[in-house]
Structures are given as C-alpha cells and as structure tokens.
C-alpha cells in the first residue's frame, strides 16, 4: 500500500510540473530517463563499428552521423525525454 501511495504522490507532483500531465512511470528518475537515451546510442554505434570493419572509416563516420540524426534529431520522443528528465530532476531537487 505504501508503495502505491508514494507512487501516486510522485505522479501528482510530476503532473503539476509537467505540461504532459500524469506520467506512465512516475518512479523512473531523471537518471533512468537519461539511461534510456544512452541506450539509444548503442544501435548507431554498433552499426558504425560494423561498417568500419566492412567498408572503412569514411563510410563508418557517415553511418554514425546518419544513425545519430535518425535516432536523436528526427525522433521527437527523445527530445521529450530530455524535458521529462529535467522536470523530474527539478522535482527531486526540491524534496
């Protein structure tokens, strides 16, 4: 019960702070959100490494840039995650 009450309180605090409203995962901290973003780095880097060994450094660099653009710049969910992480960090600092 106490676990659910803490979750609900945190969810309400985030809902007051965030323009997006009540979060799906209120226990996820700002560090956890940043970890998710870092995990999204793995596929472009792995592809770039494979391209490096198969085709050389020039194509690997191009693959890395294209992969990062697709994963970060062209993905609005990633940008929203940065804002959510900042909101949760501010909420945690006030406690």
Secondary structure, DSSP 8 states (H G I E B T S, - for coil): -HHHHHHHHHHHHHHHH-TT-S-S-TT--HHHHHHHHHHTHHHHHHHHHHHHHHH-HHHHHHHHHHHHIIIIIT-HHHHHHHHHHHHHHHHHHH-
